[in-house]
Structures are given as structure tokens and as C-alpha cells.
Amino acid sequence: MPRRRSPWRLVLALLVLAAVGAGVAAAVAGRSGETGSASAPDGPTGTAPGTPSASPSTTPAPPPPPLAGRTVVLDPGHNRDNGRHPGQINRQVDAGGFAKACNTTGTATNSGVPEATVNWELAQEVRVRLEALGARVVLTRQEDAGWGPCIDERAAVANREGAALLLSLHADGVAPGAHGFHVIHPGLRPGWTDDIVVASGQAAVAVRDALVAGGLTPATYTGSEGLDERSDLGTLNNADVPAVMLEAGNLRHAGDAALLTDPAGRARIADALAVAVSRFLAG
Ligand SMILES: [Zn+2]
């Protein structure tokens, strides 16, 4: 490629002139000075066609981040100390036209890491990523300790906040040979989920696809290709906004437990979830 004089030298010179006075710069460049562009007609002292404009007008504001103005509610499932509060968590609440316990203890790894803590840590990773994309992120609980909100209240948080998506984060505890993630979306419960079934299904596909693209394995033991439709979950049934629940892996499976208790593993999942939320909200 032949050497050419850098156009940036001219740009620099014009910018200096612009700093001295917009009128001078406009005259030299043959531009209006306010709205000049590379395609504007040259004046009597015009520069070569295609020369970048030296307009002194202010730099346009950067575009808003992609999730600006959107609210995402993250629901880290359970609370670490639910087991110490049986009176509270066994209270019956409306789970979508039927009664169910306020919450459960959740499961744990074989070495005793509570599911609630895995969910909590994952939610922090997801929160950071979504906020970096401009989203307003609300969590259904503010700490890992203690006992947490009932399942109906977790959905109510998303409803009150006008969330574009409720993403409930869980991990499973099944036979040690079973592994992989699955994304649960609400089935049709007339009067409860009519308004969210379709969008929630789309959100579930977005989450599944992003996790697969991130190298995670769809569950070998339940659902179909990483998706599962259920109508018995109060968190989903009580939602009036698109809602999905991720079972990120089987904490009784050594490989899944290693992934989910490793910050790097959770970061990998969170990366995929941020992609999923972005794609779903863009659609
Ligand atoms: Zn759970």
C-alpha cells in the first residue's frame, strides 16, 4: 500500500484552529462550523473531498447502555438459615391457586455448601454484569443469612418493581450420577400464568441457548434439552412478568458441585446469563 500523508495531521491542525475560534475553523474548513460533515459542500476555500470535518460542535452523547431503563429481578433461591426457622418457612402460602410451604431449606453439596449460598453468590455475579449493561437490578433478598421471603413474595417483588424479567436462581440436589442444568418455565395455569407463559418460554430458551453456547451441559436427568415446564412452582405461578427458574446444576454431582462452588465457574455461568437476559430483552 503506498504511503500517504496522514489525514490526522490535518484534523489535528483544524482542531487547534477550532480551539482558537469556531469562526476561523469554519472558514478554513469551508464548513458551517455547527453542523459540518464530510459530505457538506466545500466553500471557496474548501479542503479536499472526504477530509474529515473539524467541526467544533460538541461530541455526541454516547448511546445509552443496552439495558438502560430495564429492570431485572434476580431471585437467589432459599436463604442459608431457612432450616433454623421451620415455623416461618413451613407457613402455607398461595403458590398459584393451591397452598405450598413458604419456602424450603434447599439442598447442599456433599461437603456442605448450602444451595442458598451458591444461589446468592451466583446472583452477585449476574447482578454486576447486568448493571454494567445498564439494567436496574433488584434482588429478592438482601443477604444470605437468616430466613428469606416466601415464594409468593419473591414473585411479588418482580411484579412490584415492574421487572422485564424475573430470573430465579437455584441448584438441584438429585442422584450423584445425574448432572447438568435445566431452565424451568411456567406451564399454563388459567388465571395465573396466562399472561406470562409465552414470554417466559422465550426467556427460558434464551437462557438455555446461552448456557449451551457457554459450554454448559443440559440436564441428563430431567426435562428436555435443558428445558422443563412446570406448574407447581409458586415463584413462577405468582409472577405477572416473564419468569424463569434456573437449576444451574446438581450439587450432589461432583463435577457440577465443583463448577458451582468455584468463582470462575459461577462467573462463566453469569457471563452466559447476562447474554441471555440481553438477548431476551432485546427481542
Ligand atoms: Zn432451590
Boltz pocket constraint, residues with backbone or C-beta under 6 A from the ligand:
constraints:
  - pocket:
      binder: B
      contacts: [[A, 77], [A, 78], [A, 106], [A, 107], [A, 115], [A, 169], [A, 170], [A, 171], [A, 172]]
      max_distance: 6.0
